[in-house]
């Protein structure tokens, strides 16, 4: 049965099943520890101009400007960003004020944000809609990765060196909110008050508005994102961007790990006591199981888009 989506999500985001729409801005919903850094690096490599958190970093000195500016933040890379931060609410409001999505020059090719609901309602509108895709991995693996990563990642604002003195099972008991991060961001409600109704709403939002990718089917997911977003990945240069990322996603060597912003850590066995503890009361786990099914259905739809384009 259909649940009515919030007005801003309904009208500001393109439906996954909608055909033939040409004016939209791709929006990558970035879920932490789901290959988001690698995916952004891929689109930088493919020559897209991104709005993420980089452009408003004070060290580049474009964060105070009252107009949108496109610039290349790093000398050794030919990568372009817009001078906004679309990853925080404050930054999203500034980007909205500067007219990020409706701007033709500079033009943003991809908006990146973890703030699904807030970005949907503030960056986009009926005439400048977002087209959303996101990469998902099993929430237990995501939690585990987050726990080990944030003990070491002193460059992150969410760095927690003190977690190194805690076991993953004790940490999981304290940080219950992390278990429902996805549902919380989709329905925009505090983690403490989420219910099964919110899970149903989250499923509906994902089904209608998000093209899903699975970290376990990395390269195929990337290809789907490209077809869906109208990003032509057929050129030799763009194929080589994807190939180098594919190598990174399958190899475990030091450099690959660095490129994916991941780090080697102990892996919890599915079905073990710890796994079950991490999965307990997790609406995100139930949402993820639904997303795995959805991935199969959406594959058929993407196949149809490709067939149409080549005929």
C-alpha positions as CSV (number, residue, x, y, z in Angstrom):
1,X,0.0,0.0,0.0
2,X,1.2,3.5,-0.8
3,X,2.2,6.0,1.9
4,X,2.1,9.7,1.1
5,X,5.6,11.1,1.0
6,X,6.5,14.4,2.5
7,X,5.7,17.2,0.1
8,X,9.3,18.4,-0.4
9,X,10.5,14.9,-1.2
10,X,7.6,14.2,-3.5
11,X,7.9,17.4,-5.5
12,X,11.6,18.2,-5.4
13,X,13.0,14.8,-6.3
14,X,12.6,12.8,-9.6
15,X,10.8,9.5,-9.3
16,X,13.0,6.5,-10.1
17,X,10.4,5.2,-12.5
18,X,9.8,8.5,-14.3
19,X,10.8,8.5,-17.9
20,X,12.2,11.1,-20.3
21,X,13.0,13.9,-17.8
22,X,16.0,15.9,-19.0
23,X,16.4,18.7,-16.5
24,X,17.6,17.5,-13.1
25,X,20.7,17.6,-10.9
26,X,22.2,14.3,-9.8
27,X,22.3,14.0,-6.0
28,X,24.5,11.4,-4.3
29,X,23.1,10.6,-0.9
30,X,26.4,9.9,1.0
31,X,26.0,7.3,3.8
32,X,29.2,7.2,5.9
33,X,31.5,4.2,5.3
34,X,29.7,3.1,2.1
35,X,32.5,3.9,-0.4
36,X,31.4,7.6,-0.6
37,X,35.0,9.0,-0.8
38,X,35.8,6.5,-3.6
39,X,32.7,7.4,-5.5
40,X,33.3,11.2,-5.2
41,X,36.9,10.6,-6.4
42,X,35.5,8.6,-9.4
43,X,33.3,11.5,-10.5
44,X,36.1,14.0,-10.0
45,X,38.3,11.8,-12.2
46,X,35.5,11.7,-14.8
47,X,35.6,15.5,-14.9
48,X,32.4,16.4,-13.1
49,X,32.1,19.5,-11.0
50,X,31.0,18.6,-7.4
51,X,29.3,20.3,-4.6
52,X,30.4,18.5,-1.4
53,X,32.3,19.9,1.6
54,X,35.6,20.8,-0.1
55,X,34.6,24.0,-1.8
56,X,33.8,25.8,1.4
57,X,36.9,24.8,3.3
58,X,38.4,28.1,4.6
59,X,41.9,27.1,3.4
60,X,40.8,27.6,-0.3
61,X,39.5,31.1,0.6
62,X,36.2,31.0,-1.3
63,X,34.0,30.2,1.7
64,X,33.1,33.9,2.4
65,X,32.2,34.8,-1.2
66,X,28.7,36.0,-1.9
67,X,28.5,34.4,-5.3
68,X,29.1,30.8,-6.6
69,X,32.6,30.1,-7.8
70,X,33.9,27.0,-9.5
71,X,37.6,26.3,-8.8
72,X,40.2,23.5,-8.7
73,X,41.2,23.0,-5.1
74,X,44.3,20.8,-5.6
75,X,47.2,21.6,-7.8
76,X,48.0,18.0,-8.7
77,X,44.5,17.1,-9.7
78,X,42.3,18.5,-12.5
79,X,39.3,18.3,-10.2
80,X,36.6,21.0,-9.9
81,X,34.3,22.0,-7.0
82,X,31.8,24.8,-6.2
83,X,32.5,27.0,-3.2
84,X,29.7,25.6,-0.9
85,X,29.4,22.9,1.7
86,X,26.4,20.7,1.0
87,X,27.2,18.3,3.9
88,X,26.0,20.4,6.8
89,X,22.6,22.2,7.4
90,X,24.3,25.5,7.7
91,X,26.2,24.9,4.5
92,X,23.1,23.8,2.7
93,X,21.3,27.0,3.6
94,X,24.2,29.0,2.2
95,X,24.1,27.0,-1.0
96,X,20.4,27.5,-1.2
97,X,20.8,31.3,-0.8
98,X,23.5,31.3,-3.5
99,X,21.1,29.4,-5.9
100,X,23.4,26.4,-6.3
101,X,21.1,24.0,-8.2
102,X,19.5,26.5,-10.5
103,X,22.8,28.2,-11.5
104,X,23.8,27.7,-15.1
105,X,27.3,29.2,-14.7
106,X,29.0,27.8,-12.7
107,X,26.9,24.6,-13.1
108,X,27.1,21.8,-10.5
109,X,27.2,18.3,-12.0
110,X,26.7,16.4,-8.8
111,X,25.5,17.4,-5.3
112,X,26.8,15.2,-2.5
113,X,25.2,15.2,1.0
114,X,24.4,12.9,3.9
115,X,21.5,15.2,4.8
116,X,18.9,13.5,2.7
117,X,15.8,15.3,3.9
118,X,17.3,18.7,4.6
119,X,19.0,18.8,1.2
120,X,15.9,17.6,-0.6
121,X,13.8,20.4,0.9
122,X,16.3,23.2,0.7
123,X,18.6,22.7,-2.3
124,X,16.0,21.5,-4.8
125,X,12.5,22.7,-5.8
126,X,9.8,21.8,-8.3
127,X,11.6,23.4,-11.2
128,X,15.1,22.3,-10.2
129,X,14.7,18.7,-9.1
130,X,17.3,16.3,-7.7
131,X,17.8,12.8,-9.0
132,X,19.1,10.6,-6.2
133,X,21.4,7.6,-6.1
134,X,23.1,6.0,-3.1
135,X,25.5,3.2,-2.3
136,X,24.5,0.8,0.5
137,X,26.3,-1.8,2.5
138,X,25.1,-4.1,5.3
139,X,24.5,-1.9,8.4
140,X,26.5,-4.2,10.7
141,X,29.5,-3.9,8.4
142,X,29.0,-0.2,8.2
143,X,28.9,0.2,12.0
144,X,32.0,-1.9,12.4
145,X,33.8,0.1,9.8
146,X,32.7,3.4,11.4
147,X,33.8,2.2,14.9
148,X,37.4,1.3,13.8
149,X,37.7,4.2,11.3
150,X,36.8,7.0,13.7
151,X,39.3,5.9,16.3
152,X,42.1,6.7,13.9
153,X,40.7,9.4,11.6
154,X,42.1,12.5,13.3
155,X,41.2,14.5,10.1
156,X,37.5,13.9,10.6
157,X,35.3,16.3,12.7
158,X,33.8,13.1,14.3
159,X,37.2,11.7,15.4
160,X,36.9,9.6,18.6
161,X,40.3,8.4,19.8
162,X,38.8,7.2,23.1
163,X,36.9,4.5,21.3
164,X,40.2,2.6,20.9
165,X,39.7,1.7,24.7
166,X,36.3,0.2,24.1
167,X,35.2,-3.1,22.7
168,X,32.9,-3.1,19.7
169,X,30.1,-4.8,21.7
170,X,30.3,-2.2,24.5
171,X,30.4,0.6,22.0
172,X,27.3,-0.8,20.2
173,X,25.3,-0.9,23.4
174,X,26.1,2.8,24.0
175,X,25.8,4.1,20.4
176,X,22.4,2.6,19.6
177,X,21.5,5.6,17.5
178,X,24.0,4.7,14.8
179,X,22.1,1.6,14.1
180,X,19.2,3.6,12.6
181,X,21.2,6.3,10.8
182,X,19.6,5.7,7.4
183,X,16.0,5.7,8.5
184,X,16.7,8.7,10.7
185,X,18.1,10.7,7.8
186,X,15.4,9.6,5.4
187,X,12.4,10.5,7.6
188,X,14.0,13.3,9.5
189,X,13.1,12.2,12.9
190,X,15.2,11.8,16.0
191,X,16.7,8.3,16.3
192,X,15.1,7.8,19.8
193,X,11.6,8.1,18.5
194,X,11.7,6.0,15.3
195,X,9.0,3.3,14.9
196,X,8.1,0.7,12.3
197,X,5.9,3.2,10.6
198,X,9.1,5.2,10.0
199,X,10.7,2.1,8.5
200,X,7.8,1.8,6.1
201,X,8.1,5.4,5.1
202,X,11.8,5.0,4.6
203,X,11.2,2.0,2.3
204,X,8.7,4.0,0.3
205,X,11.1,6.9,-0.1
206,X,13.9,4.6,-1.3
207,X,11.6,2.7,-3.6
208,X,10.2,5.9,-5.3
209,X,13.1,8.3,-5.1
210,X,16.5,6.5,-4.9
211,X,18.4,4.4,-7.3
212,X,20.2,2.0,-5.1
213,X,23.7,0.5,-5.4
214,X,25.2,-2.3,-3.4
215,X,28.8,-2.1,-2.1
216,X,29.1,-5.8,-2.8
217,X,28.2,-5.2,-6.5
218,X,30.3,-2.1,-6.8
219,X,31.2,-1.8,-10.4
220,X,27.7,-2.7,-11.7
221,X,26.2,-0.2,-9.2
222,X,28.5,2.6,-10.5
223,X,27.4,1.7,-14.1
224,X,23.7,2.0,-13.0
225,X,24.3,5.3,-11.4
226,X,25.8,6.6,-14.6
227,X,23.0,5.4,-16.8
228,X,20.4,6.7,-14.4
229,X,22.1,10.2,-14.0
230,X,22.7,10.5,-17.8
231,X,26.5,10.5,-17.2
232,X,28.2,9.1,-20.3
233,X,30.9,6.7,-19.2
234,X,31.8,5.4,-22.6
235,X,34.9,7.4,-23.3
236,X,38.3,5.8,-22.8
237,X,39.3,8.3,-20.2
238,X,36.1,7.7,-18.1
239,X,36.4,4.0,-18.5
240,X,39.9,4.2,-17.1
241,X,38.6,6.1,-14.1
242,X,36.1,3.3,-13.5
243,X,38.8,0.6,-14.1
244,X,41.2,2.1,-11.5
245,X,38.4,2.3,-9.0
246,X,37.3,-1.3,-9.7
247,X,40.9,-2.4,-9.0
248,X,40.7,-0.4,-5.8
249,X,37.4,-2.0,-4.8
250,X,38.7,-5.6,-5.1
251,X,42.2,-5.2,-3.9
252,X,43.4,-5.0,-0.3
253,X,46.8,-3.4,-0.7
254,X,47.8,-0.3,1.1
255,X,47.3,2.1,-1.7
256,X,43.9,0.8,-2.6
257,X,42.8,1.0,1.0
258,X,43.9,4.6,1.1
259,X,42.1,5.4,-2.1
260,X,38.9,4.1,-0.8
261,X,39.4,5.8,2.6
262,X,38.8,2.5,4.3
263,X,41.0,0.7,6.8
264,X,41.7,-2.9,7.5
265,X,40.0,-4.1,10.7
266,X,38.7,-7.3,12.2
267,X,35.5,-8.5,10.5
268,X,32.5,-9.8,12.5
269,X,31.1,-13.1,11.3
270,X,27.5,-13.0,10.1
271,X,25.3,-14.9,12.6
272,X,27.8,-14.6,15.5
273,X,26.8,-13.2,18.8
274,X,28.4,-9.9,18.1
275,X,26.8,-9.6,14.7
276,X,23.4,-10.3,16.2
277,X,24.1,-7.7,18.9
278,X,24.9,-5.1,16.2
279,X,21.9,-6.0,14.2
280,X,19.5,-6.0,17.1
281,X,16.7,-3.4,17.0
282,X,18.1,-2.1,13.8
283,X,15.5,-0.7,11.4
284,X,18.5,0.0,9.1
285,X,19.1,-3.8,8.8
286,X,15.4,-4.3,7.8
287,X,15.7,-1.4,5.3
288,X,18.9,-2.9,3.9
289,X,17.2,-6.3,3.3
290,X,14.5,-4.5,1.4
291,X,17.1,-2.5,-0.6
292,X,18.8,-5.8,-1.7
293,X,15.5,-6.9,-3.2
294,X,15.0,-3.5,-4.8
295,X,18.4,-3.7,-6.4
296,X,17.2,-6.7,-8.4
297,X,14.0,-4.9,-9.6
298,X,15.8,-1.7,-10.5
299,X,18.3,-3.7,-12.5
300,X,15.5,-4.5,-15.0
301,X,14.5,-0.9,-15.2
302,X,18.1,0.2,-15.9
303,X,18.3,-2.5,-18.6
304,X,15.2,-1.0,-20.3
305,X,16.7,2.6,-20.2
306,X,19.9,1.2,-21.9
307,X,17.9,-0.6,-24.5
308,X,15.9,2.5,-25.3
309,X,19.0,4.6,-25.7
310,X,20.7,2.2,-28.1
311,X,17.7,1.6,-30.3
